[in-house]
Amino acid sequence: MSADEFQEIWKAYDAKLERSLQLNLQLLKEVQSQKARSVLRSFIASRVIGIVIGILYLLLLGVGFWYVRTQPVMAISFVVFIACTAIAIGEYIREVSVIQGISYGDNIVDTQRKLAGIQSSIVGMLRLSWAQLPFWATFFVSNELLRKGGRGFLMVEIPIVLVLTIAAVILYKNITIKNAQKKKWVNALIKGSGIKSVSRAMDFMKEIEDFKKDG
Amino acid sequence: MEQADFLQLIQDNKGILFKISNSYCRNRDDREDLMQEMIYQLWKSGETFDVNYKFSTWMYRIALNVAISFYRQQRRSGLHIAFGGDLHLMELEDRSDGRGGIEEKIDLLQQFIRDLAELDKALMILYLEEKTYREIAEILGITETNVATKLSRIKGRLKQQFIKSNEFL
């Protein structure tokens, strides 16, 4: 069977469709007039909701910071939480602007890479959330607790913070899209976060890169 | 673009849109949803159509980009317009032309295309639509050499599958 025969079969398929495919023009007008929710629009909606929730959380953290501003350990923890939340909100805003700039009329590889890239960007959020890990063990450490807890408290607190810091550094360094394709535990961690679309997007990113390679 | 022109455009290209949706979706509801999304995006993008571009290049880009995105979202993102009753945007009457074996070959070819990876599927559809390597490269955003290499591999696999299936037929 020659390769051109496939095109012949496809032409026969064309002829069949020409004969038997009926287009309902009335419904077609309805599709035009109704504002169908596109996949992109639902994605933008989810990001806008994320931005609103993020801003509310940021305000809450701001109030928290105001109350603990004279207590150094707590204040530093709150500053880290505020910074991470602000970065996440900024990333969401960037994604919305990128997605609004995506045109389906552009070439397929570039468009799909942008879309998959945005979906994978949640990996960056995951890194950011792990980076805050040690501060979850410090945000409640008030001046009074330090004074009253004394050496006993520090002997428990410092090793916990150290372990969490080491874990945070390891996780932050390793949780990347590249590593997800190389290291099983990173892949499991990302997929285990329950975000199926992310793992699909990651697989697709790899497919796009392979597809783009010559030969 | 005027509505009448747009309707004519869709009417003229209904076969292409059907083939793309059929290649990316197995069941009828999914196909219907994808058709709606492709038509909606074509209508929406009509204003941005650059007359310097070849029309078919633009249309294939939009239809295939929508199909791949739709396929990857695993559909049902709330975009379905229910028309009520048993109405469908496109109806395919079951008219077998009885030309010995061609129906089977069409089914086999469709099955093969459905099993390809998303981007390979787009590449194969464009090849079957008799686009030149240059046009395919332009639509997909890869080099002509890459188009040739990938097509040669896919066609090789397709031939093997056809040979295998003929052994069983």
Interface residues (C-beta under 8 A of the other chain):
Chain A: M1 A3 F6 Q7 I9 W10 A12 Y13 D14 K16 L17 E18 R19 S20 L21 Q22 L23 N24 L25 L27 L28 K29 E30 V31 Q32 Q34 A36 R37 S38 V39 L40 S42 S103 Y104 G105 D106 N107 I108 V109 D110 T111 Q112 L115 A116 S197 R200 A201 F204 E207 I208 F211 K212 K213 D214 G215
Chain B: Q3 F6 L7 I10 Q11 K14 G15 F18 K19 Q36 E37 I39 Y40 Q41 W43 S45 T48 F49 D50 W58 R61 I62 L64 N65 V66 I68 S69 F70 R72 Q73 S77 G78 L79 I81 F83 L87 H88 L89 M90 E91 L92 E93 D94 R95 D97 R99 I102 K105 I106 L109 Q110 A117 E118 L119 D120 A122 Y127 L128 E129 E130 E138 I139 L140 G141 I142 T143 T145 N146 T149 K150 K155 L158 K159 F162 I163
